[in-house]
Amino acid sequence: MATQKQRAAARRNIKKAASAARSKRTLANLPRKTKTALGKQGAAVAARKRSGAKTPHTRQELYDEARRKGVPGRSKMGRAELVRVLGHD
């Protein structure tokens, strides 16, 4: 069983962690232009998923396919480049 001192330390740690999480709010602190770009990117992914296309939709799915095929330099490629390299035009 934990001592009273240990319980107090745990309570302090929890309060510190909660406070840090509240103060960071990293998305809220981003510039407006960046937040807009992230929203548009998310909307584009959602639209691709809704279209029901046969090709992979997200960069992660494309990256996984490139890894299976052994494409060199895949970790530095963006979604568009992965599409081009994998031939999903």
N, C-alpha and C positions, 0 to 999 in steps of 0.2 A: 504494500500500500504506500502511496506517495505521502511524503511529509507535507506539512503546511507550507513550508518554504518552497518546496517543489511545485505545489499547486499554484502558489502566488506567482512563481516564475513562469509557469505555463500560461496563466491568465495574462500576464504582461506580454508574453510573446504573441499570443493570439490578438491582443489589442494592437500591438505594433504592426502585425501583418495586415490586419484589417485596415488600419490607418494608411499604411503604405499603398494598399490596393486602391483605396478611395482617392488618395492624392495623385497617384500616377495617371489613371484614366488616359492611357496613351492615345487612344483613338480621338478622344475629345481634345487633346492638346496638339493634334496634327493641323497643319495649315488647311484652310478651306479647299484650296485647289486639290490637295492630295486626297482629302476625304471624298470630294466629288469624283475624282478619278477612281478611287477604290469602289465607290458605289456603282459607277458605270461598268467597271470590270466585273463586279459581282452580277450585275444585271445581264451582262453579255453571256456569262457562264450559264446563268439560269435559263436564258433564252435558248442557248444551244442544247441544253438538257431537255427542255420542253419540246424542241423540234423533233426529237426522237431519231436523230441521225444515227447511222451505224458506226461512225468513227468515234474514237474517244473524245471526250469533251474538255476535260481539264488538263492543265499542264502536268499534274501529278500522274494522271492516267497515261498521257503520252510519254512521260519520263519512264514509267514502269515498263511500257512496251519497248522503249529504246534500250532499257537495261536488259530486257530479255533478248533483244536482237544484238546486243553488244556494240551499240553505237558509241564511238569515242567522242569525248568532249560534251556528252549529254548534260552534265551537271551545270555547265555554263550557258546552255541554250535556253531561250525563252520559248513560249508556247508556239509562236509562229514558225520559229526555226525548226522546232521538233516536228511540226506538221510537215514542213517542206522536206526534211531529211527522211522522214518515215513514208513519204509519198501519199499523204492523206488529202491531197489537194482537192 
